[in-house]
């Protein structure tokens, strides 16, 4: 899921052969809650092999723009090829490569009401290469007082776009530091369609009389790659065959610690979901009866803003996408029990209701997101497609309120319950069968009720 914190002082051990063997036996002996006959083509050993590689130290945390994520992409591409899937037209080796704009602040000085502001009390997000503000006439000015909602105020500026100078009361120092650190790490944008800037000043001034702001921002292009495969629909009716069911995950993670000594393996987040997508693809390819077209995507750059899914969404007609099953962090038992799964935004379409109706009576149901206060519907790649009306939801089992490994270096293979994860994959395979064979079609999401993405950061 999208970055909240990267700080960790935990250590981890490498996966040993003995542990691999014991986990394999556990998965083989555990009785899944769905009929095995329906998922006979899926192997727990293969699932374990996939996640063990994707979460290995060899891939050094699969950070965006690294050679390590390219290596992970090669592995996923090879698996898609072995399964017998096809790349999208125009893509080579299942790789959907595109450019993004990397934005890094290099200099910022502010004089406010005649006083020069210390660097530690300044922060900036900008899609403009330079800023030179000597008056307040052509910029929007804001004062966030002690009792005001800083996050909401910045969110509105971000959605509105334009150029903003924001004076923030020192009561918000902790929140200010979080935003400042985020902006200092640099921003990534799919394009610079929206030009704007937000300059933050931590000060207790109640008015702005004079101002002098000067800033420089480095703007460069970098390359990212999604891994996308299709299994063409087999219905004799072209309208049905061309409808798309999308299974997705993100295969990027956080890379290594600042000192390079620790690895953020991202076993749960989201090697678990990527392994699920690969093996669900294998299940349906072997089944060979899908009436609708199935698309399987491992998105890049989810952790830095969801740019893989944003680019992907521009390469197809969202009206053709019947549903998006985005699989995110399924490596540990949920609060509802081992092998159970919940979905975000269940109230936004009837997809959850339809999937539960498809599950056998002996199966665990798909539950509603138990953490609505976390805003998880907007924190993964499903949000991009949902903003286009697609019934796009994330499916997870993480206990995010208790997960000690989330975005920590301890999120490695040792922290997972692979038997529970395998049961989740089985359940999703069975529950989504109706989407695949065309017997169920969920309602669309009302785009007017979906929060827009930001224009500046």
C-alpha positions as CSV (number, residue, x, y, z in Angstrom):
1,X,0.0,0.0,0.0
2,X,1.0,3.6,-0.4
3,X,3.7,4.9,1.8
4,X,2.9,6.0,5.4
5,X,6.3,5.4,7.0
6,X,9.7,3.9,6.1
7,X,11.3,4.1,9.5
8,X,12.5,0.8,11.0
9,X,15.1,-0.5,13.3
10,X,14.1,-4.1,13.1
11,X,16.3,-6.9,11.8
12,X,15.4,-10.0,9.8
13,X,16.9,-13.3,9.0
14,X,17.2,-14.9,5.6
15,X,14.8,-17.7,4.7
16,X,16.3,-21.1,5.2
17,X,15.7,-24.3,3.4
18,X,14.3,-25.8,6.6
19,X,11.7,-23.0,6.9
20,X,10.8,-23.3,3.2
21,X,10.2,-27.0,3.7
22,X,8.1,-26.5,6.8
23,X,5.9,-23.8,5.2
24,X,5.4,-26.0,2.2
25,X,4.2,-28.9,4.4
26,X,2.0,-26.5,6.3
27,X,0.4,-25.3,3.1
28,X,0.0,-28.8,1.7
29,X,-1.6,-30.1,4.9
30,X,-3.9,-27.1,5.6
31,X,-7.5,-27.7,4.4
32,X,-8.7,-24.8,2.3
33,X,-12.3,-23.7,2.7
34,X,-13.1,-24.0,-1.1
35,X,-13.4,-27.2,-3.1
36,X,-10.0,-28.4,-4.3
37,X,-11.5,-29.7,-7.6
38,X,-12.1,-26.1,-8.7
39,X,-8.6,-25.0,-8.2
40,X,-6.7,-28.1,-9.1
41,X,-4.4,-26.3,-11.5
42,X,-3.1,-24.1,-8.7
43,X,-0.1,-25.3,-6.7
44,X,0.8,-24.1,-3.2
45,X,4.4,-25.0,-4.0
46,X,4.4,-22.7,-7.0
47,X,2.8,-19.9,-5.0
48,X,5.5,-20.2,-2.4
49,X,8.2,-20.3,-5.1
50,X,6.9,-17.1,-6.6
51,X,6.6,-15.1,-3.4
52,X,9.9,-16.4,-2.0
53,X,11.7,-15.0,-5.1
54,X,9.8,-11.7,-5.3
55,X,10.5,-11.1,-1.6
56,X,14.1,-12.3,-1.6
57,X,17.1,-10.2,-0.6
58,X,18.4,-10.6,-4.2
59,X,15.7,-8.0,-5.4
60,X,16.7,-5.5,-2.7
61,X,13.2,-4.2,-2.0
62,X,12.1,-3.6,-5.7
63,X,12.3,0.2,-5.5
64,X,10.9,2.2,-8.4
65,X,13.6,3.2,-10.9
66,X,16.0,0.5,-9.7
67,X,17.6,-2.3,-11.6
68,X,16.1,-4.6,-8.9
69,X,12.5,-3.9,-9.9
70,X,13.5,-4.6,-13.5
71,X,14.7,-8.0,-12.4
72,X,11.4,-8.6,-10.6
73,X,9.6,-7.5,-13.8
74,X,11.7,-10.0,-15.8
75,X,10.6,-12.8,-13.5
76,X,6.9,-11.9,-13.7
77,X,7.2,-11.6,-17.5
78,X,8.7,-15.1,-17.7
79,X,6.0,-16.5,-15.6
80,X,3.3,-15.0,-17.8
81,X,5.1,-16.4,-20.8
82,X,5.3,-19.9,-19.3
83,X,1.6,-19.7,-18.4
84,X,0.8,-19.0,-22.1
85,X,-0.6,-15.5,-21.8
86,X,-0.3,-12.8,-24.5
87,X,1.2,-9.3,-24.2
88,X,-0.9,-6.3,-25.0
89,X,-0.6,-5.1,-28.6
90,X,2.6,-3.0,-29.0
91,X,4.2,-4.3,-25.8
92,X,7.3,-6.4,-25.8
93,X,7.8,-9.2,-23.3
94,X,4.6,-8.1,-21.4
95,X,6.3,-4.8,-20.5
96,X,4.3,-1.6,-20.7
97,X,7.0,1.0,-20.4
98,X,6.4,4.7,-20.0
99,X,8.0,7.9,-18.8
100,X,7.2,9.9,-15.7
101,X,8.5,13.3,-14.5
102,X,10.6,13.3,-11.4
103,X,10.5,16.6,-9.4
104,X,13.1,17.5,-6.8
105,X,13.3,20.8,-4.9
106,X,16.9,22.2,-5.0
107,X,16.6,25.6,-3.3
108,X,14.0,27.6,-1.4
109,X,14.3,30.9,0.4
110,X,11.4,32.8,2.1
111,X,11.3,36.3,3.7
112,X,8.0,36.9,5.4
113,X,7.0,40.2,6.8
114,X,10.7,41.2,6.7
115,X,11.9,38.1,8.5
116,X,14.1,35.4,6.9
117,X,12.6,32.0,7.6
118,X,14.9,29.2,8.7
119,X,15.2,26.2,6.3
120,X,13.8,23.8,8.9
121,X,10.5,25.8,8.8
122,X,10.1,25.7,5.0
123,X,8.5,23.1,2.8
124,X,7.5,23.0,-0.9
125,X,5.7,21.0,-3.5
126,X,5.9,22.4,-7.0
127,X,5.5,21.4,-10.6
128,X,7.0,24.7,-11.7
129,X,10.8,24.8,-12.4
130,X,11.2,28.2,-10.7
131,X,9.3,30.4,-8.2
132,X,9.8,34.1,-7.8
133,X,7.1,35.8,-5.6
134,X,7.7,39.3,-4.5
135,X,4.1,40.2,-3.8
136,X,0.9,38.4,-2.8
137,X,-1.1,39.8,-5.7
138,X,-0.7,36.8,-8.1
139,X,-0.7,34.0,-5.5
140,X,-3.2,32.5,-3.1
141,X,-2.3,33.1,0.5
142,X,-3.6,31.0,3.4
143,X,-3.1,31.1,7.2
144,X,-3.7,27.8,9.0
145,X,-4.4,28.6,12.6
146,X,-3.9,26.6,15.7
147,X,-7.4,25.1,15.6
148,X,-7.6,24.6,11.8
149,X,-7.4,21.3,10.0
150,X,-4.0,21.5,8.2
151,X,-4.4,18.2,6.2
152,X,-7.8,19.2,4.9
153,X,-6.6,22.7,4.0
154,X,-3.6,21.4,2.1
155,X,-5.7,18.7,0.4
156,X,-8.1,21.4,-1.0
157,X,-5.1,23.4,-2.4
158,X,-3.8,20.3,-4.0
159,X,-7.1,19.5,-5.6
160,X,-7.6,23.1,-6.7
161,X,-4.1,23.6,-8.2
162,X,-2.6,27.0,-8.7
163,X,0.1,28.8,-6.6
164,X,-0.2,28.9,-2.8
165,X,1.7,30.4,0.1
166,X,0.7,28.8,3.4
167,X,1.5,30.1,6.8
168,X,1.1,27.2,9.3
169,X,0.8,27.7,13.1
170,X,3.5,26.0,15.2
171,X,0.8,23.9,16.9
172,X,1.0,21.8,13.6
173,X,4.7,21.3,13.8
174,X,4.6,17.5,13.8
175,X,2.2,17.4,10.8
176,X,4.3,20.1,9.1
177,X,7.4,18.0,9.5
178,X,5.7,15.0,7.9
179,X,4.7,16.9,4.8
180,X,8.1,18.7,4.6
181,X,9.9,15.3,4.6
182,X,7.6,13.9,2.0
183,X,8.1,16.9,-0.3
184,X,11.9,16.9,0.2
185,X,12.1,13.3,-1.0
186,X,10.8,14.7,-4.4
187,X,7.6,14.1,-6.3
188,X,6.8,12.0,-9.3
189,X,4.1,13.0,-11.8
190,X,2.8,11.2,-14.8
191,X,2.8,14.5,-16.7
192,X,2.9,18.2,-15.9
193,X,-0.6,18.8,-17.1
194,X,-1.3,20.9,-14.0
195,X,1.1,23.7,-13.1
196,X,1.2,24.7,-9.5
197,X,3.0,25.1,-6.2
198,X,2.5,25.0,-2.5
199,X,5.1,26.8,-0.3
200,X,4.7,26.1,3.4
201,X,6.0,28.3,6.2
202,X,5.9,27.2,9.8
203,X,5.3,30.5,11.6
204,X,2.8,32.1,14.0
205,X,2.1,35.2,11.9
206,X,-1.5,36.1,11.7
207,X,-1.2,38.2,8.5
208,X,1.0,38.5,5.5
209,X,2.2,42.1,4.7
210,X,5.3,41.5,2.6
211,X,6.8,38.4,1.1
212,X,9.8,37.3,-1.0
213,X,9.9,33.7,-2.2
214,X,12.5,32.2,-4.5
215,X,12.8,28.6,-5.4
216,X,14.4,26.2,-7.9
217,X,13.1,22.8,-8.8
218,X,14.9,20.1,-10.8
219,X,12.5,18.4,-13.3
220,X,13.7,15.3,-15.2
221,X,12.1,12.3,-16.9
222,X,12.5,8.7,-15.7
223,X,11.2,5.3,-17.0
224,X,8.9,2.9,-15.3
225,X,7.4,-0.4,-16.4
226,X,4.1,-2.3,-15.8
227,X,4.0,-6.0,-16.5
228,X,0.6,-6.7,-18.3
229,X,-0.8,-9.9,-19.9
230,X,-4.1,-10.9,-21.4
231,X,-6.1,-14.1,-21.8
232,X,-8.5,-13.3,-24.7
233,X,-12.2,-14.0,-24.1
234,X,-13.6,-17.1,-25.8
235,X,-17.3,-16.2,-25.9
236,X,-18.9,-16.4,-29.4
237,X,-20.5,-13.1,-28.8
238,X,-17.8,-10.4,-29.5
239,X,-19.4,-8.0,-27.0
240,X,-18.9,-10.4,-24.2
241,X,-15.5,-11.6,-25.3
242,X,-14.2,-8.1,-25.4
243,X,-15.3,-7.3,-21.8
244,X,-12.3,-7.2,-19.5
245,X,-11.9,-8.6,-16.0
246,X,-8.7,-7.1,-14.5
247,X,-6.7,-8.8,-11.8
248,X,-3.9,-6.6,-10.4
249,X,-1.3,-6.0,-7.8
250,X,1.8,-3.8,-7.4
251,X,5.2,-5.3,-7.6
252,X,7.2,-2.3,-6.4
253,X,8.3,-1.7,-2.8
254,X,10.6,0.6,-0.8
255,X,14.1,-0.6,-1.7
256,X,16.8,-0.4,1.0
257,X,17.4,1.7,4.1
258,X,19.2,5.0,3.7
259,X,22.5,3.4,4.8
260,X,22.0,0.5,2.4
261,X,22.3,-2.1,5.2
262,X,18.7,-3.2,5.5
263,X,16.2,-4.3,2.9
264,X,12.5,-3.6,2.7
265,X,11.6,-6.9,1.1
266,X,7.9,-6.1,0.8
267,X,6.8,-9.8,1.2
268,X,3.3,-8.9,2.2
269,X,3.3,-5.5,0.5
270,X,2.9,-6.6,-2.2
271,X,4.8,-9.7,-3.3
272,X,1.8,-11.6,-1.8
273,X,-0.7,-9.9,-4.1
274,X,1.6,-10.3,-7.2
275,X,2.1,-14.0,-6.5
276,X,-1.7,-14.3,-6.3
277,X,-2.2,-12.5,-9.7
278,X,0.4,-14.8,-11.3
279,X,-1.2,-18.0,-10.0
280,X,-4.8,-16.9,-10.6
281,X,-3.7,-16.3,-14.2
282,X,-2.2,-19.8,-14.3
283,X,-5.5,-21.2,-12.9
284,X,-7.7,-19.6,-15.6
285,X,-5.3,-20.2,-18.4
286,X,-5.3,-23.9,-17.6
287,X,-9.1,-23.8,-17.2
288,X,-9.3,-22.3,-20.7
289,X,-13.0,-21.5,-20.6
290,X,-13.0,-17.8,-19.9
291,X,-15.8,-16.1,-21.8
292,X,-14.6,-12.6,-21.0
293,X,-11.1,-11.3,-21.6
294,X,-8.9,-11.6,-18.6
295,X,-6.1,-9.1,-18.0
296,X,-3.4,-9.5,-15.4
297,X,-1.3,-6.5,-14.4
298,X,1.6,-6.1,-12.0
299,X,1.8,-2.3,-11.5
300,X,4.9,-0.3,-10.8
301,X,5.2,2.8,-8.6
302,X,2.2,2.3,-6.4
303,X,4.3,3.2,-3.3
304,X,5.3,6.6,-4.8
305,X,1.8,7.6,-6.1
306,X,0.2,4.9,-8.2
307,X,1.7,6.0,-11.5
308,X,1.7,2.5,-13.0
309,X,-2.1,2.2,-12.7
310,X,-2.5,5.8,-13.8
311,X,-0.7,5.2,-17.0
312,X,-2.3,1.8,-17.5
313,X,-5.8,3.4,-17.2
314,X,-5.1,5.7,-20.1
315,X,-4.3,2.8,-22.4
316,X,-7.7,1.2,-22.5
317,X,-11.4,2.1,-22.5
318,X,-12.5,1.9,-18.8
319,X,-16.1,1.2,-20.0
320,X,-14.9,-2.2,-21.2
321,X,-13.6,-3.1,-17.7
322,X,-16.3,-5.1,-15.9
323,X,-14.4,-5.3,-12.6
324,X,-11.0,-4.8,-11.1
325,X,-9.8,-7.3,-8.5
326,X,-6.8,-5.5,-6.9
327,X,-5.0,-7.9,-4.5
328,X,-3.0,-6.1,-1.8
329,X,-1.3,-7.6,1.3
330,X,-2.9,-11.1,1.8
331,X,0.1,-12.7,3.5
332,X,-1.3,-12.8,7.0
333,X,-4.6,-13.9,8.6
334,X,-7.3,-11.2,8.8
335,X,-9.2,-10.4,12.0
336,X,-11.9,-12.6,10.6
337,X,-9.7,-15.7,10.6
338,X,-7.1,-17.5,8.6
339,X,-7.8,-17.6,4.9
340,X,-10.5,-14.9,5.1
341,X,-10.3,-11.7,3.0
342,X,-12.0,-8.3,3.1
343,X,-12.5,-5.7,0.3
344,X,-12.3,-1.9,0.3
345,X,-15.3,0.2,-0.8
346,X,-17.8,-2.6,-0.6
347,X,-20.6,0.0,-0.4
348,X,-19.6,1.6,-3.7
349,X,-20.8,-1.2,-6.0
350,X,-22.5,-4.6,-5.6
351,X,-19.3,-6.5,-6.5
352,X,-18.9,-7.9,-3.0
353,X,-22.5,-9.1,-2.8
354,X,-22.1,-10.9,-6.1
355,X,-18.8,-12.5,-5.2
356,X,-20.2,-13.7,-1.9
357,X,-23.1,-15.3,-3.7
358,X,-20.6,-17.1,-5.9
359,X,-18.8,-18.7,-2.9
360,X,-19.9,-22.2,-1.7
361,X,-21.7,-22.4,1.6
362,X,-18.6,-24.0,3.1
363,X,-16.5,-21.0,2.3
364,X,-15.7,-17.9,4.3
365,X,-17.4,-14.8,3.0
366,X,-15.6,-11.7,1.6
367,X,-15.9,-9.1,4.4
368,X,-16.3,-5.4,4.4
369,X,-13.2,-3.3,5.0
370,X,-12.9,-3.2,8.8
371,X,-10.6,-0.2,8.8
372,X,-12.7,2.6,7.2
373,X,-10.8,5.3,9.1
374,X,-7.6,4.3,7.3
375,X,-9.0,5.4,3.9
376,X,-7.7,2.2,2.2
377,X,-10.0,2.5,-0.8
378,X,-7.8,5.5,-2.0
379,X,-4.4,4.0,-0.9
380,X,-3.9,1.4,-3.7
381,X,-4.1,1.1,-7.4
382,X,-7.9,0.4,-7.5
383,X,-8.6,4.1,-6.8
384,X,-7.4,5.1,-10.3
385,X,-9.8,2.9,-12.1
386,X,-12.6,3.6,-9.6
387,X,-12.3,7.3,-10.5
388,X,-13.2,6.2,-14.1
389,X,-16.3,4.3,-12.9
390,X,-14.9,0.8,-12.9
391,X,-16.1,-1.4,-10.0
392,X,-12.5,-1.4,-8.7
393,X,-11.7,-2.7,-5.2
394,X,-8.8,-3.9,-3.3
395,X,-8.8,-7.3,-1.5
396,X,-6.7,-7.8,1.6
397,X,-6.3,-9.7,4.8
398,X,-3.9,-7.4,6.6
399,X,-4.7,-6.3,10.2
400,X,-3.4,-2.9,9.4
401,X,-4.1,-1.5,12.9
402,X,-1.9,-4.2,14.5
403,X,0.6,-5.1,11.7
404,X,4.1,-4.5,13.2
405,X,5.8,-5.2,9.9
406,X,4.0,-2.8,7.6
407,X,6.6,-0.7,5.7
408,X,9.3,-2.2,7.9
409,X,12.4,-4.2,7.0
410,X,10.8,-7.1,8.9
411,X,8.1,-7.5,6.2
412,X,9.9,-10.5,4.8
413,X,8.9,-14.1,4.1
414,X,9.4,-15.1,7.7
415,X,6.5,-12.8,8.8
416,X,3.9,-14.5,6.6
417,X,1.3,-17.2,7.1
418,X,1.6,-18.9,3.6
419,X,-1.1,-21.4,4.3
420,X,-3.6,-18.6,5.0
421,X,-2.4,-16.7,1.9
422,X,-3.0,-19.7,-0.3
423,X,-6.5,-20.1,1.0
424,X,-7.2,-16.4,0.1
425,X,-6.0,-17.0,-3.4
426,X,-8.2,-20.0,-3.7
427,X,-11.2,-18.1,-2.4
428,X,-10.7,-15.3,-4.9
429,X,-10.3,-17.7,-7.7
430,X,-13.7,-19.3,-6.9
431,X,-15.5,-16.1,-6.0
432,X,-14.6,-14.4,-9.3
433,X,-15.5,-17.3,-11.5
434,X,-18.8,-15.6,-12.4
435,X,-17.0,-12.5,-13.6
436,X,-14.8,-14.8,-15.8
437,X,-17.7,-16.8,-17.3
438,X,-19.9,-13.7,-17.8
439,X,-22.6,-14.8,-15.5
440,X,-22.3,-11.8,-13.2
441,X,-21.8,-8.1,-13.9
442,X,-21.4,-5.6,-11.0
443,X,-22.8,-2.1,-10.9
444,X,-20.5,0.8,-11.9
445,X,-19.0,3.1,-9.3
446,X,-20.5,6.6,-9.1
447,X,-17.6,8.8,-10.0
448,X,-19.2,11.9,-8.5
449,X,-18.7,10.3,-5.1
450,X,-15.0,9.5,-5.6
451,X,-12.4,11.9,-4.2
452,X,-10.3,13.4,-7.0
453,X,-6.5,13.0,-7.2
454,X,-4.3,15.9,-6.4
455,X,-2.9,18.3,-9.1
456,X,0.4,19.3,-7.3
457,X,1.5,16.4,-5.1
